[in-house]
Amino acid sequence: MGAHEVEVLTARDVPLGGPRAMTVRRTLPQRSRTLIGAWCFADHYGPDRVADSGGMDVAPHPHTGLQTVSWLFTGEIEHRDSLGTHAFVRPGEINLMTGGHGISHSEVSTPGTTVLHGVQLWLALPEAHRHAPRDFQHHAPRPVRVDGAELRVFLGTLAGDTSPVRTFTPLLGAELLLDPGATVTLDVDPAFEHGLLVDEGDIRLGDTLLRPAELGYTAPGRTALTLANTSPHRARAVLLGGTPFGEEIVMWWNFIARTDAEIRQAREDWMTGDRFGEVHGYPGDRLPAPELPHTPMKARRNPDPARTTERPAMTQPAGTPVVRLNEPRHRYEILVDEQRAGLTAFRDRDRQRVFFHTEVDDAYAGQGLASILVEQALNDVRAAGKRIVPVCPYVAKFLKKHDEYADITDPVTPEILQWLDAQLAQR
């Protein structure tokens, strides 16, 4: 694509952490684009009423080969990690954690939080630094006014303001608040590619209109970005940027590596070793690692711009998806060309089938596989004479749109949640 074109990336809903996961909107990675600079992962959530969603409760889990960036618009999250850090994520303040060789951490919304709203971002570490030691940085950037916009620069430099937070590649990260009807032009580094993730309002990036939860990508070559708020109210977005990340990466679960063997070793180390350290103060068990795919994971990078003249199609999988029941492993699996692309996991409680987790591999994102998987799983539940209990946020959301399953759906009760916790603790 040319330097002045805008590629629009749409989000997909995914569960974040454990059987009682909250639902987030993920725009990176996806099949057409793995990275923007070193930015390799972008989750966007809220505004969620904690009384309805249950808030965030992500038990201790590991990371390798990356930095995590936490940025909130509303609410508060308590962070604990194996470096010994005990900190809070608050609106307008960045927490950046480095987990090169290995770190673990937990994230829990605080009791006083009524609305949770923000982004969770990852940065891939380059080869020279991907085994960097554990680190944690905090910074509260000052607001900067530019025309009809207010900026908070949490990484890199924009509008004359520079963040002191250290990174391993040239990067930009900033929250932008645009007044109603405002237009602002921001000078940017032409060596950077950029992504504008819209949170609220409609924002025109150049000639392309971006709506909430969409991310507009621009290739290197621009010296300025012009943003216009077409909404009658304030608009908000997060601007990400960086020099193109030329290395191939393998991403699986919470790990970033270069080979399939490294990922498998990291999983083994989490389950049996002490590579990631311990998180103290979290009232519960750590997250177990999911099962690895049976086939080797391939390294991925962005498509070569010289070979890409238009946005890759993301409509249908290469082969017809097939859903099968894997009863010994308590899950339904969806396969594409005999490769497992996703799963929805359950436990049986008498005549109830309690669904608690659904996932689709990033390599198959944007193809509607989760919907196909869940629909066929629920049809099988009906055929088996069982009832549905939707602990999984994705299944619950699916059921809200498909009332034809209402007659076989039971509510999620504290008793069922307690029973499920006991079942999963036996794994």
Disulfide bonds with the S-S distance in Angstrom:
none
